[in-house]
């Protein structure tokens, strides 16, 4: 669906995007994950034909952006990081304005506005002025505006920044609904939990470079740390440890009354059963999962939000 090859962009002495390449498949949710200033928005702006690249190519549905920007723009809807709405107009009139810019016929546009407002859960507030909306509601109208011309691809640049948890969950549900209907979605964020929930594949970007990409399972294979379960017991003797090692074929390390088992949560019930059979009193259980935060730290030596 989308091919990005050797893409670069500089702003004077700053290399915002540095020779990045990736492919986005039709019908998937592709995440660009990285800290603020990593180059996510610049990449999306070049893919949207808002910015011209210094080097590299972007192909969308067989068309190159540089030679066929008009055709490419018809394929995409863009949800920018900033709210792009008129505060003194109602939601309905805002969508009428954006729909007219797309050249959608009047009768068809009214039907699409109704359907889109219903999708984002704001049909009952359509006549209220935007300035009376919460930040999360404005974000949802922003999404609605990007959907009016029925794009094949939706670009979303940090769509949940600064909004309440209820609105965030509503946006997630909208994204999942659109994707089930076949829409390809490109999603940028610095929140790892968002891409973990939404994205089929992820590109991790830092300082303008893509440092890793793939599915979550593939990214987890890049780091030496594996999932583990830490058990804390009231008492744990060397004899107890030996008995556990005989019964459980996992790599285990001991630290006083604590035992770390290299295993997944699927094995948890079995491990607890063995501990009960050996009459070991478990005080605490801690699951240590390999998440995208740990992957980013392993690859860059810093926290995702540094």
Backbone as CSV, one residue per row, in Angstrom:
resi,resn,N_x,N_y,N_z,CA_x,CA_y,CA_z,C_x,C_y,C_z
1,UNK,0.829,-1.212,0.000,0.000,0.000,0.000,0.869,1.271,0.000
2,UNK,1.825,1.352,0.969,2.715,2.505,1.067,4.155,2.018,1.181
3,UNK,5.033,2.599,0.390,6.460,2.281,0.462,7.253,3.565,0.662
4,UNK,8.024,3.596,1.722,8.898,4.729,2.021,10.336,4.234,1.894
5,UNK,11.120,4.893,1.057,12.483,4.434,0.809,13.482,5.580,0.954
6,UNK,14.453,5.360,1.833,15.598,6.279,2.015,15.166,7.733,2.178
7,UNK,14.177,7.943,3.023,13.597,9.269,3.213,14.434,10.096,4.187
8,UNK,14.734,11.339,3.793,15.514,12.243,4.643,14.950,13.654,4.568
9,UNK,15.098,14.375,5.690,14.671,15.767,5.732,15.484,16.510,6.790
10,UNK,16.059,17.659,6.386,16.828,18.495,7.309,16.214,19.881,7.397
11,UNK,16.356,20.477,8.575,15.992,21.873,8.778,17.274,22.590,9.218
12,UNK,17.904,23.238,8.272,19.222,23.844,8.471,20.203,22.759,8.952
13,UNK,20.753,22.892,10.149,21.758,21.921,10.602,21.137,20.696,11.272
14,UNK,19.809,20.701,11.446,19.137,19.600,12.151,18.637,18.559,11.158
15,UNK,19.083,17.317,11.332,18.627,16.207,10.508,17.395,15.607,11.194
16,UNK,16.229,16.042,10.776,14.993,15.605,11.441,14.646,14.168,11.106
17,UNK,14.840,13.781,9.844,14.596,12.403,9.387,15.823,11.974,8.591
18,UNK,16.374,10.813,8.956,17.682,10.420,8.439,17.639,9.048,7.757
19,UNK,17.353,9.053,6.439,17.477,7.847,5.613,16.637,6.680,6.151
20,UNK,15.334,6.903,6.280,14.465,5.847,6.819,13.690,5.151,5.692
21,UNK,13.411,3.883,5.907,12.654,3.079,4.939,11.705,2.159,5.685
22,UNK,10.478,2.008,5.171,9.530,1.040,5.716,8.398,0.841,4.718
23,UNK,7.667,-0.237,4.889,6.531,-0.571,4.038,5.296,-0.756,4.910
24,UNK,4.173,-0.229,4.455,2.910,-0.376,5.181,1.951,-1.182,4.310
25,UNK,1.444,-2.263,4.868,0.558,-3.150,4.126,-0.884,-2.636,4.154
26,UNK,-1.617,-2.976,3.134,-3.023,-2.589,3.052,-3.800,-3.218,4.211
27,UNK,-4.597,-2.397,4.890,-5.479,-2.902,5.938,-4.836,-3.092,7.292
28,UNK,-3.593,-2.634,7.475,-2.965,-2.789,8.790,-2.891,-1.460,9.527
29,UNK,-2.666,-1.546,10.831,-2.368,-0.356,11.630,-0.867,-0.362,11.869
30,UNK,-0.207,0.651,11.342,1.250,0.740,11.427,1.604,1.864,12.388
31,UNK,2.415,1.561,13.391,2.767,2.546,14.398,4.162,3.096,14.236
32,UNK,4.287,4.413,14.358,5.595,5.071,14.465,5.746,5.487,15.920
33,UNK,6.626,4.788,16.636,6.785,4.996,18.073,8.130,5.649,18.355
34,UNK,8.109,6.743,19.111,9.355,7.397,19.476,9.104,8.591,20.357
35,UNK,10.140,9.113,21.014,9.975,10.268,21.901,9.683,11.540,21.122
36,UNK,9.315,12.584,21.818,9.096,13.882,21.178,10.390,14.337,20.496
37,UNK,10.261,14.834,19.268,11.435,15.278,18.534,12.163,14.185,17.785
38,UNK,11.574,12.981,17.737,12.248,11.854,17.083,12.160,11.909,15.567
39,UNK,11.180,12.669,15.026,10.997,12.746,13.580,9.683,12.170,13.098
40,UNK,8.799,11.819,14.021,7.528,11.192,13.652,6.649,12.133,12.834
41,UNK,6.433,13.345,13.344,5.553,14.301,12.658,6.134,14.726,11.310
42,UNK,7.443,14.922,11.265,8.086,15.287,9.997,7.880,14.202,8.958
43,UNK,8.012,12.957,9.381,7.782,11.824,8.469,6.350,11.829,7.960
44,UNK,5.394,12.014,8.868,3.986,12.019,8.473,3.670,13.193,7.550
45,UNK,4.284,14.343,7.808,4.056,15.516,6.961,4.595,15.294,5.540
46,UNK,5.693,14.576,5.413,6.202,14.252,4.079,5.303,13.231,3.389
47,UNK,4.800,12.276,4.137,3.888,11.278,3.568,2.552,11.903,3.162
48,UNK,2.200,13.024,3.815,0.950,13.725,3.501,1.127,14.765,2.408
49,UNK,2.355,14.905,1.889,2.692,15.898,0.851,2.592,17.322,1.380
50,UNK,2.680,17.494,2.698,2.720,18.825,3.297,4.139,19.371,3.228
51,UNK,5.107,18.485,3.463,6.517,18.823,3.370,7.151,18.066,2.209
52,UNK,8.128,18.684,1.565,8.897,17.998,0.535,10.131,17.373,1.180
53,UNK,10.426,16.145,0.788,11.616,15.483,1.316,12.863,16.012,0.625
54,UNK,14.001,15.928,1.316,15.287,16.278,0.695,15.770,15.135,-0.193
55,UNK,15.555,13.928,0.310,15.958,12.728,-0.416,14.928,11.633,-0.170
56,UNK,14.944,10.629,-1.059,14.085,9.472,-0.876,12.769,9.558,-1.631
57,UNK,12.019,8.471,-1.592,10.749,8.391,-2.315,9.640,7.851,-1.417
58,UNK,8.417,8.268,-1.726,7.222,7.754,-1.057,6.248,7.321,-2.144
59,UNK,5.872,6.053,-2.108,4.874,5.528,-3.043,3.621,5.157,-2.280
60,UNK,2.478,5.527,-2.856,1.202,5.248,-2.222,0.240,4.678,-3.248
61,UNK,-0.119,3.427,-3.058,-1.027,2.759,-3.986,-0.528,2.859,-5.434
62,UNK,0.799,2.739,-5.587,1.408,2.755,-6.918,1.804,4.118,-7.431
63,UNK,1.412,5.200,-6.741,1.747,6.566,-7.158,2.847,7.151,-6.284
64,UNK,3.799,7.847,-6.897,4.819,8.537,-6.110,4.292,9.917,-5.715
65,UNK,4.589,10.311,-4.468,4.104,11.605,-3.971,4.650,12.758,-4.806
66,UNK,5.924,12.693,-5.177,6.534,13.815,-5.895,5.886,14.045,-7.262
67,UNK,5.477,12.981,-7.916,4.900,13.152,-9.241,3.387,13.152,-9.277
68,UNK,2.770,12.626,-8.222,1.309,12.485,-8.229,0.739,12.862,-6.858
69,UNK,1.103,14.032,-6.357,0.675,14.425,-5.016,-0.844,14.570,-4.914
70,UNK,-1.485,15.057,-5.978,-2.940,15.233,-5.952,-3.646,13.897,-5.789
71,UNK,-3.207,12.893,-6.568,-3.822,11.559,-6.478,-3.608,10.964,-5.081
72,UNK,-2.406,11.166,-4.546,-2.086,10.619,-3.229,-2.915,11.294,-2.131
73,UNK,-3.112,12.611,-2.260,-3.887,13.333,-1.252,-5.333,12.860,-1.196
74,UNK,-5.878,12.427,-2.330,-7.249,11.907,-2.350,-7.361,10.583,-1.593
75,UNK,-6.243,9.875,-1.477,-6.248,8.567,-0.814,-6.221,8.673,0.704
76,UNK,-5.740,9.822,1.211,-5.452,9.907,2.646,-6.348,10.905,3.375
77,UNK,-6.562,10.598,4.651,-7.143,11.551,5.586,-6.094,11.812,6.646
78,UNK,-5.988,13.065,7.084,-4.941,13.442,8.034,-5.564,14.000,9.309
79,UNK,-5.200,13.398,10.441,-5.585,13.915,11.756,-4.339,14.551,12.359
80,UNK,-4.220,15.884,12.299,-2.998,16.528,12.772,-2.918,16.557,14.290
81,UNK,-1.703,16.828,14.775,-1.493,16.914,16.218,-2.239,18.115,16.807
82,UNK,-2.296,19.202,16.051,-2.999,20.388,16.516,-4.494,20.300,16.156
83,UNK,-5.337,20.894,16.988,-6.763,20.946,16.691,-6.992,21.919,15.539
84,UNK,-7.613,21.439,14.463,-7.848,22.274,13.273,-9.345,22.520,13.097
85,UNK,-9.911,23.294,14.026,-11.350,23.550,14.016,-11.618,25.018,14.320
86,UNK,-12.797,25.493,13.903,-13.228,26.862,14.192,-14.064,26.870,15.465
87,UNK,-13.517,27.500,16.502,-14.116,27.461,17.836,-15.519,28.058,17.881
88,UNK,-15.800,29.076,17.060,-17.090,29.768,17.123,-18.131,29.190,16.176
89,UNK,-17.818,28.040,15.586,-18.795,27.316,14.773,-19.162,26.017,15.483
90,UNK,-20.341,25.509,15.154,-20.751,24.224,15.708,-19.952,23.097,15.053
91,UNK,-20.019,21.924,15.639,-19.343,20.756,15.051,-19.879,20.496,13.649
92,UNK,-21.189,20.594,13.499,-21.818,20.334,12.202,-21.318,21.313,11.138
93,UNK,-21.243,22.605,11.491,-20.796,23.604,10.517,-19.305,23.465,10.209
94,UNK,-18.516,23.040,11.208,-17.110,22.751,10.942,-16.971,21.641,9.908
95,UNK,-17.763,20.599,10.075,-17.675,19.473,9.146,-18.228,19.845,7.763
96,UNK,-19.238,20.701,7.735,-19.724,21.218,6.448,-18.611,21.965,5.709
97,UNK,-17.875,22.794,6.468,-16.777,23.558,5.874,-15.721,22.629,5.283
98,UNK,-15.256,21.661,6.075,-14.210,20.752,5.598,-14.718,19.866,4.464
99,UNK,-15.965,19.459,4.544,-16.533,18.630,3.481,-16.638,19.371,2.166
100,UNK,-16.983,20.648,2.234,-17.049,21.462,1.016,-15.668,21.641,0.384
101,UNK,-14.640,21.732,1.217,-13.273,21.825,0.686,-12.899,20.562,-0.103
102,UNK,-13.418,19.432,0.353,-13.179,18.180,-0.361,-14.006,18.080,-1.641
103,UNK,-14.990,18.982,-1.797,-15.825,18.948,-2.987,-16.903,17.883,-2.952
104,UNK,-17.343,17.499,-1.762,-18.373,16.468,-1.628,-19.742,17.104,-1.903
105,UNK,-20.562,16.517,-2.759,-21.897,17.064,-3.060,-22.728,17.252,-1.787
106,UNK,-23.566,18.277,-1.772,-24.274,18.709,-0.567,-25.077,17.596,0.115
107,UNK,-25.929,16.894,-0.645,-26.769,15.844,-0.049,-25.906,14.716,0.507
108,UNK,-24.907,14.336,-0.270,-23.999,13.258,0.156,-23.218,13.686,1.394
109,UNK,-22.817,14.941,1.434,-22.043,15.440,2.569,-22.864,15.378,3.856
110,UNK,-24.121,15.769,3.805,-24.972,15.733,5.004,-25.097,14.310,5.538
111,UNK,-25.237,13.344,4.635,-25.319,11.939,5.053,-24.008,11.486,5.695
112,UNK,-22.896,11.914,5.099,-21.588,11.503,5.631,-21.315,12.137,6.995
113,UNK,-21.729,13.392,7.163,-21.553,14.054,8.467,-22.337,13.305,9.538
114,UNK,-23.566,12.934,9.226,-24.409,12.200,10.177,-23.745,10.880,10.561
115,UNK,-23.286,10.130,9.560,-22.667,8.821,9.804,-21.385,8.960,10.616
116,UNK,-20.580,9.976,10.287,-19.302,10.164,10.953,-19.482,10.620,12.400
117,UNK,-20.437,11.534,12.630,-20.714,11.965,13.994,-21.237,10.813,14.845
118,UNK,-21.997,9.949,14.232,-22.500,8.762,14.924,-21.340,7.841,15.291
119,UNK,-20.386,7.675,14.370,-19.216,6.821,14.607,-18.401,7.314,15.795
120,UNK,-18.197,8.628,15.889,-17.351,9.158,16.962,-18.137,9.460,18.239
121,UNK,-19.448,9.216,18.214,-20.261,9.354,19.417,-20.616,10.777,19.800
122,UNK,-20.721,11.673,18.805,-21.045,13.075,19.114,-22.222,13.601,18.298
123,UNK,-23.060,12.719,17.808,-24.207,13.146,17.012,-25.133,14.048,17.819
124,UNK,-25.287,13.758,19.114,-26.189,14.558,19.954,-25.624,15.943,20.285
125,UNK,-24.350,16.181,19.989,-23.722,17.483,20.268,-23.394,18.231,18.981
126,UNK,-23.981,17.821,17.857,-23.573,18.369,16.561,-23.814,19.877,16.428
127,UNK,-24.809,20.414,17.141,-25.145,21.841,16.997,-24.487,22.721,18.065
128,UNK,-23.696,22.102,18.944,-23.006,22.872,19.977,-21.714,23.473,19.415
129,UNK,-21.359,24.662,19.879,-20.143,25.311,19.424,-18.917,24.533,19.885
130,UNK,-17.896,24.505,19.047,-16.672,23.778,19.366,-16.035,24.287,20.657
131,UNK,-16.172,25.585,20.937,-15.545,26.141,22.138,-16.178,25.608,23.428
132,UNK,-17.336,24.946,23.323,-17.955,24.337,24.509,-17.511,22.888,24.690
133,UNK,-16.735,22.373,23.769,-16.302,20.971,23.813,-15.066,20.792,24.705
134,UNK,-14.930,19.605,25.254,-13.704,19.246,25.963,-12.600,18.976,24.941
135,UNK,-11.364,18.874,25.426,-10.240,18.585,24.532,-10.413,17.265,23.797
136,UNK,-10.916,16.255,24.495,-11.124,14.948,23.871,-12.200,14.982,22.805
137,UNK,-13.254,15.754,23.033,-14.328,15.869,22.043,-13.836,16.595,20.792
138,UNK,-12.998,17.621,20.980,-12.425,18.324,19.829,-11.565,17.380,18.989
139,UNK,-10.802,16.538,19.670,-9.973,15.558,18.967,-10.847,14.636,18.108
140,UNK,-11.987,14.253,18.643,-12.874,13.346,17.906,-13.473,14.033,16.675
141,UNK,-13.797,15.336,16.792,-14.288,16.081,15.627,-13.167,16.225,14.593
142,UNK,-11.931,16.384,15.067,-10.767,16.422,14.180,-10.685,15.147,13.343
143,UNK,-10.932,14.021,14.005,-10.926,12.726,13.308,-12.071,12.674,12.301
144,UNK,-13.245,13.148,12.708,-14.410,13.144,11.815,-14.126,13.922,10.532
145,UNK,-13.468,15.080,10.671,-13.158,15.902,9.497,-12.259,15.158,8.515
146,UNK,-11.365,14.331,9.042,-10.433,13.590,8.184,-11.091,12.402,7.482
147,UNK,-12.302,12.041,7.931,-12.972,10.856,7.381,-14.043,11.173,6.338
148,UNK,-14.402,12.443,6.188,-15.554,12.816,5.364,-15.427,12.376,3.905
149,UNK,-14.217,12.430,3.362,-14.051,12.071,1.944,-13.771,10.579,1.760
150,UNK,-13.948,9.801,2.839,-13.808,8.342,2.814,-12.430,7.905,2.285
151,UNK,-11.376,8.296,2.997,-10.029,7.943,2.552,-9.735,6.456,2.718
152,UNK,-8.781,5.963,1.943,-8.328,4.581,2.092,-7.313,4.448,3.231
153,UNK,-6.589,5.564,3.472,-5.535,5.578,4.483,-5.768,6.747,5.432
154,UNK,-5.619,6.489,6.735,-5.778,7.547,7.732,-4.455,7.752,8.462
155,UNK,-3.919,8.979,8.407,-2.716,9.348,9.141,-3.128,10.028,10.435
156,UNK,-2.632,9.537,11.562,-2.995,10.078,12.868,-1.727,10.451,13.626
157,UNK,-1.560,11.744,13.883,-0.347,12.237,14.530,-0.624,12.568,15.992
158,UNK,-0.196,11.677,16.886,-0.383,11.861,18.335,-1.827,12.269,18.669
159,UNK,-2.821,11.465,18.274,-4.224,11.894,18.412,-4.772,11.902,19.828
160,UNK,-4.015,11.386,20.801,-4.570,11.321,22.162,-3.816,12.202,23.151
161,UNK,-2.958,13.097,22.661,-2.182,13.952,23.566,-3.104,14.897,24.336
162,UNK,-2.972,14.881,25.648,-3.681,15.844,26.486,-5.169,15.631,26.629
163,UNK,-5.641,14.400,26.460,-7.084,14.169,26.608,-7.355,13.193,27.748
164,UNK,-8.590,13.143,28.180,-8.983,12.309,29.298,-9.063,10.837,28.887
165,UNK,-8.956,9.911,29.858,-8.957,8.478,29.552,-10.205,8.000,28.807
166,UNK,-11.378,8.577,29.129,-12.617,8.156,28.464,-12.567,8.490,26.967
167,UNK,-12.106,9.697,26.640,-11.999,10.091,25.234,-10.937,9.257,24.520
168,UNK,-9.847,8.958,25.226,-8.785,8.132,24.633,-9.341,6.756,24.246
169,UNK,-10.082,6.149,25.162,-10.658,4.832,24.868,-11.656,4.901,23.715
170,UNK,-12.405,5.994,23.650,-13.368,6.148,22.553,-12.635,6.254,21.217
171,UNK,-11.523,6.978,21.203,-10.731,7.096,19.976,-10.160,5.731,19.578
172,UNK,-9.694,4.964,20.560,-9.191,3.617,20.268,-10.277,2.766,19.603
173,UNK,-11.494,2.865,20.145,-12.596,2.069,19.597,-12.930,2.494,18.171
174,UNK,-12.868,3.793,17.895,-13.101,4.293,16.536,-12.040,3.748,15.589
175,UNK,-10.778,3.794,16.014,-9.675,3.286,15.190,-9.869,1.809,14.880
176,UNK,-10.219,1.044,15.893,-10.401,-0.400,15.702,-11.583,-0.691,14.771
177,UNK,-12.652,0.109,14.887,-13.804,-0.059,13.991,-13.417,0.242,12.547
178,UNK,-12.701,1.351,12.333,-12.277,1.733,10.981,-11.368,0.665,10.379
179,UNK,-10.478,0.138,11.195,-9.550,-0.885,10.702,-10.285,-2.166,10.335
180,UNK,-11.281,-2.537,11.119,-12.085,-3.729,10.797,-12.837,-3.552,9.484
181,UNK,-13.139,-2.302,9.157,-13.819,-2.000,7.889,-12.845,-1.967,6.714
182,UNK,-11.557,-2.165,6.991,-10.561,-2.263,5.923,-9.638,-1.073,5.765
183,UNK,-9.767,-0.064,6.632,-8.935,1.131,6.481,-7.507,0.877,6.963
184,UNK,-6.538,1.375,6.198,-5.133,1.353,6.594,-4.873,2.582,7.459
185,UNK,-4.198,2.386,8.590,-3.989,3.489,9.531,-2.514,3.591,9.899
186,UNK,-1.981,4.812,9.817,-0.617,5.097,10.261,-0.728,5.967,11.506
187,UNK,-0.149,5.499,12.604,-0.406,6.075,13.926,0.918,6.443,14.595
188,UNK,1.115,7.723,14.903,2.330,8.120,15.607,2.018,8.419,17.068
189,UNK,2.945,8.039,17.944,2.756,8.274,19.367,4.069,8.079,20.115
190,UNK,4.130,8.612,21.338,5.235,8.272,22.233,4.722,7.440,23.410
191,UNK,3.449,7.031,23.330,2.867,6.177,24.366,2.948,4.712,23.923
192,UNK,3.810,3.943,24.558,4.023,2.556,24.132,2.752,1.715,24.292
193,UNK,1.945,2.013,25.332,0.757,1.198,25.565,-0.251,1.335,24.424
194,UNK,-0.212,2.464,23.714,-1.136,2.666,22.605,-0.774,1.773,21.420
195,UNK,0.501,1.741,21.057,0.880,0.880,19.928,0.778,-0.590,20.299
196,UNK,0.993,-0.903,21.575,0.840,-2.294,22.020,-0.603,-2.747,21.835
197,UNK,-1.547,-1.859,22.072,-2.963,-2.220,21.908,-3.392,-2.219,20.443
198,UNK,-2.938,-1.232,19.674,-3.536,-0.979,18.364,-2.788,-1.572,17.174
199,UNK,-1.470,-1.574,17.214,-0.692,-1.712,15.972,-0.320,-3.153,15.622
200,UNK,-0.452,-3.451,14.318,-0.024,-4.754,13.805,1.496,-4.808,13.700
201,UNK,2.079,-3.732,13.210,3.538,-3.623,13.116,3.964,-2.243,13.591
202,UNK,5.217,-2.153,14.028,5.706,-0.934,14.670,7.095,-0.614,14.136
203,UNK,7.337,0.670,13.880,8.694,1.158,13.605,9.083,2.060,14.766
204,UNK,10.188,1.738,15.434,10.683,2.564,16.536,11.667,3.573,15.957
205,UNK,11.403,4.857,16.185,12.212,5.917,15.605,12.826,6.769,16.718
206,UNK,14.091,7.122,16.551,14.780,7.937,17.536,15.840,8.772,16.831
207,UNK,15.856,10.071,17.117,16.809,10.998,16.498,16.806,10.905,14.977
208,UNK,15.602,10.749,14.411,15.450,10.737,12.959,15.727,9.416,12.284
209,UNK,16.158,8.411,13.033,16.486,7.110,12.443,15.532,6.027,12.948
210,UNK,15.174,5.099,12.082,14.410,3.933,12.525,15.409,2.912,13.046
211,UNK,15.283,2.586,14.330,16.249,1.684,14.951,15.764,0.243,14.988
212,UNK,14.485,0.033,14.782,13.940,-1.328,14.726,12.522,-1.261,14.194
213,UNK,12.077,-2.324,13.544,10.689,-2.396,13.096,10.265,-3.847,12.951
214,UNK,8.968,-4.069,13.098,8.423,-5.413,12.999,7.187,-5.549,13.868
215,UNK,6.703,-6.763,14.027,5.602,-7.016,14.955,6.133,-6.935,16.381
216,UNK,5.234,-6.907,17.348,5.678,-6.878,18.741,6.506,-8.111,19.074
217,UNK,6.095,-9.261,18.559,6.836,-10.503,18.817,8.241,-10.421,18.224
218,UNK,8.357,-9.873,17.022,9.665,-9.747,16.383,10.563,-8.775,17.135
219,UNK,9.992,-7.674,17.616,10.780,-6.694,18.365,11.276,-7.273,19.687
220,UNK,10.460,-8.109,20.311,10.865,-8.712,21.582,12.066,-9.634,21.423
221,UNK,12.217,-10.200,20.224,13.352,-11.085,19.968,14.669,-10.320,19.858
222,UNK,14.603,-9.005,19.737,15.813,-8.192,19.570,16.550,-7.950,20.879
223,UNK,15.888,-8.193,21.993,16.517,-7.900,23.292,16.781,-9.198,24.051
224,UNK,17.866,-9.227,24.836,18.207,-10.452,25.561,17.259,-10.774,26.706
225,UNK,16.622,-9.750,27.267,15.710,-9.956,28.389,14.454,-10.699,27.938
226,UNK,14.045,-11.683,28.705,12.836,-12.435,28.402,11.813,-12.258,29.523
227,UNK,10.587,-12.618,29.228,9.544,-12.522,30.245,9.874,-13.440,31.427
228,UNK,9.546,-12.967,32.607,9.814,-13.780,33.793,8.754,-13.524,34.847
229,UNK,8.701,-14.434,35.817,7.781,-14.303,36.945,8.616,-14.368,38.220
230,UNK,8.446,-13.387,39.079,9.180,-13.375,40.349,8.246,-13.768,41.488
231,UNK,8.648,-14.801,42.230,7.890,-15.270,43.386,8.640,-14.892,44.654
232,UNK,7.899,-14.395,45.649,8.483,-14.159,46.963,7.794,-15.068,47.969
233,UNK,8.613,-15.799,48.743,8.089,-16.769,49.693,8.353,-16.313,51.119
234,UNK,7.560,-16.838,52.051,7.808,-16.566,53.466,9.158,-17.150,53.871
235,UNK,9.457,-18.330,53.350,10.738,-18.979,53.629,11.089,-19.850,52.422
236,UNK,12.374,-19.875,52.072,12.817,-20.661,50.922,14.211,-21.214,51.211
237,UNK,14.278,-22.527,51.373,15.567,-23.167,51.653,16.212,-23.640,50.356
238,UNK,17.475,-24.023,50.447,18.173,-24.557,49.278,17.519,-25.847,48.812
239,UNK,17.029,-26.618,49.782,16.329,-27.861,49.454,15.053,-27.565,48.661
240,UNK,14.318,-26.518,49.080,13.109,-26.115,48.350,13.436,-25.738,46.906
241,UNK,14.518,-24.995,46.718,14.922,-24.565,45.377,15.239,-25.781,44.505
242,UNK,15.952,-26.724,45.068,16.300,-27.939,44.308,15.050,-28.727,43.924
243,UNK,14.087,-28.788,44.842,12.836,-29.495,44.550,12.067,-28.809,43.416
244,UNK,12.063,-27.496,43.464,11.374,-26.743,42.411,12.044,-26.955,41.062
245,UNK,13.372,-26.951,41.049,14.103,-27.139,39.795,13.864,-28.529,39.201
246,UNK,13.647,-29.495,40.057,13.348,-30.844,39.574,11.960,-30.908,38.933
247,UNK,11.029,-30.138,39.479,9.638,-30.197,39.020,9.355,-29.250,37.856
248,UNK,10.109,-28.142,37.777,9.814,-27.101,36.773,11.016,-26.910,35.844
249,UNK,10.854,-27.197,34.566,11.969,-27.099,33.610,12.205,-25.669,33.114
250,UNK,12.396,-24.743,34.042,12.631,-23.354,33.667,13.942,-22.889,34.280
251,UNK,14.526,-21.868,33.684,15.725,-21.259,34.242,15.309,-20.427,35.442
252,UNK,15.969,-20.682,36.596,15.576,-19.958,37.796,16.792,-19.382,38.492
253,UNK,16.636,-18.187,39.046,17.675,-17.591,39.876,17.068,-17.267,41.226
254,UNK,17.912,-17.312,42.266,17.411,-17.123,43.625,18.080,-15.919,44.269
255,UNK,17.295,-15.178,45.015,17.811,-14.069,45.818,17.080,-14.092,47.157
256,UNK,17.693,-14.725,48.149,17.084,-14.921,49.471,15.743,-15.650,49.324
257,UNK,14.642,-14.970,49.709,13.344,-15.648,49.647,12.640,-15.451,48.312
258,UNK,13.360,-14.825,47.350,12.760,-14.564,46.047,13.306,-15.523,45.001
259,UNK,12.419,-15.900,44.092,12.788,-16.828,43.025,12.275,-16.275,41.702
260,UNK,13.154,-16.157,40.707,12.756,-15.656,39.391,12.701,-16.828,38.419
261,UNK,11.528,-16.990,37.842,11.297,-18.093,36.910,11.157,-17.518,35.513
262,UNK,11.995,-17.963,34.572,11.881,-17.475,33.192,10.781,-18.248,32.500
263,UNK,9.629,-17.631,32.476,8.457,-18.276,31.906,7.442,-17.212,31.562
264,UNK,6.330,-17.622,30.996,5.270,-16.691,30.643,4.084,-16.888,31.571
265,UNK,3.141,-15.957,31.505,1.977,-16.004,32.383,1.142,-17.262,32.138
266,UNK,1.276,-17.869,30.950,0.529,-19.093,30.641,0.890,-20.237,31.591
267,UNK,2.115,-20.196,32.111,2.585,-21.261,32.989,2.335,-20.966,34.470
268,UNK,1.738,-19.830,34.757,1.615,-19.381,36.144,0.852,-20.374,37.018
269,UNK,-0.280,-20.859,36.530,-1.088,-21.771,37.352,-0.336,-23.061,37.667
270,UNK,0.442,-23.544,36.711,1.213,-24.766,36.934,2.271,-24.554,38.012
271,UNK,2.944,-23.394,37.953,3.985,-23.092,38.932,3.378,-22.979,40.328
272,UNK,2.223,-22.318,40.442,1.560,-22.173,41.743,1.158,-23.535,42.297
273,UNK,0.666,-24.413,41.435,0.275,-25.757,41.859,1.463,-26.505,42.459
274,UNK,2.618,-26.443,41.787,3.832,-27.112,42.284,4.250,-26.527,43.633
275,UNK,4.191,-25.204,43.763,4.551,-24.561,45.026,3.621,-25.012,46.160
276,UNK,2.348,-25.127,45.865,1.385,-25.597,46.867,1.662,-27.041,47.270
277,UNK,1.986,-27.869,46.294,2.303,-29.280,46.584,3.538,-29.412,47.464
278,UNK,4.474,-28.471,47.330,5.690,-28.470,48.156,5.503,-27.683,49.441
279,UNK,4.254,-27.228,49.663,3.873,-26.493,50.873,4.709,-25.230,51.065
280,UNK,4.934,-24.518,49.985,5.649,-23.247,50.034,4.639,-22.104,50.087
281,UNK,4.831,-21.204,51.026,3.906,-20.083,51.223,4.328,-18.905,50.342
282,UNK,3.526,-18.622,49.275,3.838,-17.529,48.354,3.301,-16.219,48.939
283,UNK,4.204,-15.252,49.150,3.809,-13.937,49.675,3.429,-12.969,48.563
284,UNK,4.137,-13.071,47.425,3.913,-12.092,46.364,4.323,-12.696,45.024
285,UNK,3.607,-12.286,43.966,3.943,-12.703,42.606,4.041,-11.452,41.743
286,UNK,5.134,-11.309,40.997,5.325,-10.152,40.125,5.638,-10.622,38.709
287,UNK,4.835,-10.147,37.737,5.059,-10.493,36.330,5.966,-9.437,35.707
288,UNK,7.074,-9.865,35.154,8.012,-8.968,34.486,7.930,-9.214,32.984
289,UNK,7.132,-8.380,32.305,6.914,-8.574,30.874,7.904,-7.742,30.061
290,UNK,8.251,-8.261,28.891,9.085,-7.500,27.963,8.150,-6.637,27.130
291,UNK,8.140,-5.318,27.399,7.275,-4.412,26.658,8.121,-3.507,25.766
292,UNK,7.466,-2.622,25.068,8.171,-1.751,24.139,9.071,-0.746,24.862
293,UNK,8.715,-0.397,26.084,9.578,0.482,26.884,10.926,-0.195,27.127
294,UNK,10.882,-1.489,27.483,12.121,-2.235,27.728,12.922,-2.404,26.445
295,UNK,12.232,-2.603,25.332,12.912,-2.745,24.040,13.609,-1.445,23.668
296,UNK,12.908,-0.313,23.838,13.484,0.988,23.511,14.710,1.263,24.382
297,UNK,14.600,0.948,25.662,15.715,1.152,26.585,16.913,0.300,26.182
298,UNK,16.648,-0.948,25.797,17.723,-1.846,25.394,18.424,-1.375,24.127
299,UNK,17.644,-0.825,23.181,18.206,-0.422,21.887,18.896,0.940,21.922
300,UNK,18.429,1.833,22.816,18.948,3.208,22.802,19.711,3.588,24.068
301,UNK,19.505,2.821,25.137,20.140,3.159,26.399,19.433,4.253,27.166
302,UNK,18.212,4.589,26.756,17.466,5.637,27.458,15.982,5.289,27.482
303,UNK,15.269,5.946,28.389,13.832,5.731,28.494,13.135,6.365,27.297
304,UNK,11.970,5.832,26.949,11.222,6.329,25.789,10.858,7.796,25.943
305,UNK,10.605,8.254,27.160,10.164,9.634,27.381,11.299,10.576,27.763
306,UNK,12.559,10.134,27.656,13.701,11.010,27.961,13.788,12.166,26.973
